[in-house]
Amino acid sequence: METAEELELVTDTLTLPSAYLKREVALSLFLPKNVANPATISLLLINDGQDMPVMGYGQILENLYQQNAIHPVLSVAIAAGPERTQEYGVAKKKITWAVGRKPAPTANSYYKN
């Protein structure tokens, strides 16, 4: 496992269109940088993720990395919209709008030297 001195946490925000939700969806990315093998990074998708920056999620991750308590993880916090209960599938709408297609190429660009 990489040590805290080796890892740098990079945060970014993306906005992607969702055809299923018929709105723009904000994503907050928390990327560990300088990972020896980026293919080993786990992915954590967080629904209702609009408050992650406010709750200090980045600092929580940094503390866990410093304690060597977790392996590197790419966290993607997905902001809920005004009709959030409908987006969870209550109305048979899908939230599978872009995960796995759009964030990965953007995340991979952080690892290019």
Residue frames as qw, qx, qy, qz and C-alpha x, y, z in Angstrom:
[[0.000, 0.890, 0.455, 0.000, 0.00, 0.00, 0.00],
 [0.345, 0.584, -0.048, 0.733, 1.25, 3.49, -0.81],
 [0.369, -0.392, -0.504, 0.676, 2.10, 5.65, 2.17],
 [0.042, 0.894, 0.388, -0.221, 0.41, 8.96, 2.92],
 [0.236, -0.670, 0.280, 0.645, 3.57, 10.81, 1.90],
 [0.273, -0.026, 0.755, 0.596, 3.30, 9.27, -1.57],
 [0.119, 0.616, 0.750, 0.209, -0.41, 9.94, -2.08],
 [0.039, 0.124, 0.042, -0.991, -1.86, 13.29, -2.99],
 [0.251, 0.568, 0.763, -0.181, -5.60, 13.81, -2.90],
 [0.003, -0.004, 0.370, 0.929, -6.96, 15.70, -5.89],
 [0.290, 0.539, 0.687, -0.392, -10.52, 16.98, -5.91],
 [0.036, 0.035, -0.490, -0.870, -12.50, 18.08, -8.91],
 [0.469, 0.433, 0.549, -0.539, -16.09, 18.71, -9.91],
 [0.049, 0.024, 0.750, 0.659, -17.64, 17.62, -13.18],
 [0.543, 0.356, 0.342, -0.679, -21.06, 18.28, -14.61],
 [0.085, -0.044, 0.891, 0.444, -22.42, 15.69, -16.99],
 [0.574, 0.023, -0.171, -0.800, -25.69, 15.54, -18.89],
 [0.292, 0.043, 0.936, -0.190, -28.09, 12.75, -17.98],
 [0.343, -0.080, -0.609, -0.711, -30.52, 11.66, -20.65],
 [0.394, -0.363, -0.844, 0.028, -32.40, 9.51, -18.11],
 [0.248, -0.540, -0.526, 0.608, -32.74, 12.24, -15.50],
 [0.245, 0.772, 0.392, 0.436, -33.16, 15.03, -18.06],
 [0.250, -0.966, 0.060, -0.017, -30.79, 17.35, -16.18],
 [0.420, 0.636, -0.538, 0.360, -27.15, 18.12, -15.59],
 [0.860, -0.472, -0.187, 0.052, -25.62, 16.01, -12.81],
 [0.016, 0.844, -0.464, 0.267, -22.78, 17.34, -10.65],
 [0.937, -0.107, -0.270, 0.196, -20.07, 14.90, -9.60],
 [0.230, -0.868, 0.422, -0.123, -17.45, 15.61, -6.95],
 [0.891, 0.232, -0.351, 0.169, -14.34, 13.52, -7.53],
 [0.475, -0.771, 0.419, -0.062, -11.85, 12.66, -4.81],
 [0.872, 0.412, -0.251, 0.081, -8.84, 11.12, -6.56],
 [0.677, -0.599, 0.307, 0.297, -5.73, 9.68, -4.98],
 [0.552, 0.789, -0.271, -0.001, -2.80, 10.74, -7.16],
 [0.101, 0.662, -0.731, 0.131, 0.64, 9.12, -7.39],
 [0.873, -0.138, 0.402, -0.239, -0.74, 5.60, -7.00],
 [0.292, -0.430, 0.778, 0.354, 1.82, 3.10, -8.26],
 [0.048, 0.151, 0.896, 0.415, -0.76, 1.08, -10.18],
 [0.375, 0.049, 0.078, -0.922, -3.95, 3.10, -10.87],
 [0.589, -0.069, -0.674, -0.440, -5.71, -0.11, -11.96],
 [0.414, -0.180, -0.823, 0.344, -5.76, -1.17, -8.29],
 [0.160, -0.057, 0.284, -0.944, -7.82, 1.83, -7.14],
 [0.066, 0.457, 0.876, -0.137, -11.24, 0.94, -5.80],
 [0.126, -0.340, -0.329, -0.872, -14.32, 2.91, -6.85],
 [0.039, -0.432, -0.739, 0.514, -16.83, 4.27, -4.36],
 [0.094, -0.445, -0.455, -0.766, -20.04, 5.81, -5.74],
 [0.083, -0.302, -0.629, 0.712, -21.85, 8.02, -3.24],
 [0.065, -0.643, -0.604, -0.467, -25.49, 8.91, -3.88],
 [0.314, -0.912, -0.254, -0.068, -26.75, 12.17, -2.34],
 [0.752, -0.103, -0.075, 0.646, -23.16, 13.34, -2.52],
 [0.178, 0.824, 0.146, 0.517, -23.80, 17.07, -2.77],
 [0.428, -0.875, 0.108, -0.202, -22.64, 17.70, 0.83],
 [0.921, -0.055, -0.117, 0.368, -19.38, 15.75, 0.75],
 [0.431, 0.466, -0.187, 0.750, -17.17, 18.84, 0.50],
 [0.368, -0.687, 0.065, -0.623, -19.13, 20.53, 3.31],
 [0.878, -0.463, 0.002, -0.126, -18.73, 17.53, 5.62],
 [0.179, -0.785, 0.591, 0.047, -14.98, 17.49, 5.03],
 [0.981, 0.122, 0.141, -0.057, -14.87, 14.22, 3.12],
 [0.615, 0.658, -0.335, 0.278, -11.50, 15.09, 1.59],
 [0.141, -0.660, 0.584, -0.452, -9.99, 15.58, 5.04],
 [0.862, -0.206, 0.359, -0.293, -11.55, 12.32, 6.21],
 [0.921, 0.373, -0.070, 0.094, -9.86, 10.51, 3.29],
 [0.345, 0.718, -0.460, 0.393, -6.53, 12.22, 3.95],
 [0.482, -0.550, 0.537, -0.419, -6.67, 11.17, 7.62],
 [0.954, -0.001, 0.257, -0.153, -7.44, 7.57, 6.65],
 [0.763, 0.561, -0.229, 0.226, -4.55, 7.57, 4.16],
 [0.031, 0.731, -0.526, 0.433, -2.15, 8.98, 6.80],
 [0.655, -0.371, 0.551, -0.360, -3.19, 6.18, 9.16],
 [0.208, 0.266, -0.889, -0.311, -2.75, 3.63, 6.34],
 [0.481, 0.128, 0.693, -0.522, -6.28, 2.56, 7.23],
 [0.728, 0.534, 0.342, -0.262, -7.54, 2.27, 3.64],
 [0.565, 0.065, 0.550, 0.612, -6.24, 1.46, 0.20],
 [0.046, 0.216, -0.228, -0.948, -6.53, 4.16, -2.49],
 [0.272, 0.555, 0.783, -0.066, -10.13, 4.77, -3.54],
 [0.010, -0.158, -0.334, -0.929, -11.64, 6.99, -6.21],
 [0.108, 0.513, 0.711, -0.469, -14.75, 8.47, -4.60],
 [0.035, -0.264, -0.478, -0.837, -17.42, 9.89, -6.89],
 [0.111, 0.408, 0.629, -0.653, -20.07, 11.85, -5.02],
 [0.033, 0.393, 0.684, 0.613, -23.22, 12.14, -7.15],
 [0.152, 0.093, 0.302, -0.936, -25.30, 15.19, -6.33],
 [0.179, 0.506, 0.840, -0.078, -29.00, 14.60, -6.01],
 [0.015, -0.319, -0.360, -0.877, -31.46, 16.76, -7.90],
 [0.374, -0.143, 0.252, -0.881, -34.63, 18.42, -6.67],
 [0.861, -0.032, -0.146, -0.486, -36.60, 15.23, -7.48],
 [0.029, 0.524, -0.840, 0.134, -34.14, 12.99, -5.62],
 [0.604, -0.030, 0.718, -0.344, -36.63, 10.37, -4.44],
 [0.797, 0.521, 0.091, -0.293, -37.73, 9.86, -8.04],
 [0.395, 0.715, -0.574, -0.055, -34.09, 9.46, -9.12],
 [0.326, -0.396, 0.833, -0.208, -33.56, 6.53, -6.77],
 [0.173, 0.001, -0.929, -0.327, -35.85, 4.40, -8.90],
 [0.287, 0.300, 0.681, -0.604, -39.08, 5.02, -7.02],
 [0.572, 0.583, 0.115, -0.565, -40.64, 6.10, -10.30],
 [0.866, 0.194, 0.416, 0.199, -38.74, 3.44, -12.29],
 [0.369, 0.899, -0.232, 0.040, -36.25, 6.00, -13.60],
 [0.908, 0.001, -0.125, 0.399, -32.65, 4.93, -13.89],
 [0.246, -0.932, 0.208, 0.166, -29.64, 6.63, -12.34],
 [0.785, -0.129, 0.438, 0.418, -27.23, 4.70, -14.55],
 [0.384, 0.903, 0.082, -0.175, -26.78, 7.76, -16.79],
 [0.453, 0.810, -0.357, 0.112, -23.02, 7.95, -17.14],
 [0.581, -0.628, 0.516, -0.048, -21.18, 6.02, -14.46],
 [0.777, -0.085, 0.571, 0.250, -18.39, 4.05, -16.05],
 [0.614, 0.609, 0.342, 0.368, -18.41, 5.99, -19.29],
 [0.181, 0.905, 0.002, 0.386, -17.57, 9.62, -18.58],
 [0.475, -0.848, 0.232, -0.043, -15.72, 9.78, -15.21],
 [0.895, -0.184, 0.261, 0.312, -13.09, 7.14, -16.04],
 [0.635, 0.511, 0.111, 0.569, -11.40, 8.99, -18.96],
 [0.090, -0.896, 0.086, -0.426, -11.36, 12.18, -16.90],
 [0.735, -0.636, 0.236, -0.008, -9.91, 10.38, -13.89],
 [0.895, 0.080, 0.188, 0.396, -7.30, 8.68, -16.05],
 [0.402, 0.786, -0.020, 0.470, -6.06, 12.05, -17.28],
 [0.418, -0.862, 0.226, -0.177, -4.84, 12.83, -13.73],
 [0.848, -0.350, 0.349, 0.192, -2.38, 9.95, -13.91],
 [0.723, 0.573, 0.068, 0.379, -0.64, 11.06, -17.07],
 [0.595, -0.461, -0.014, 0.658, 2.79, 12.52, -16.39]]
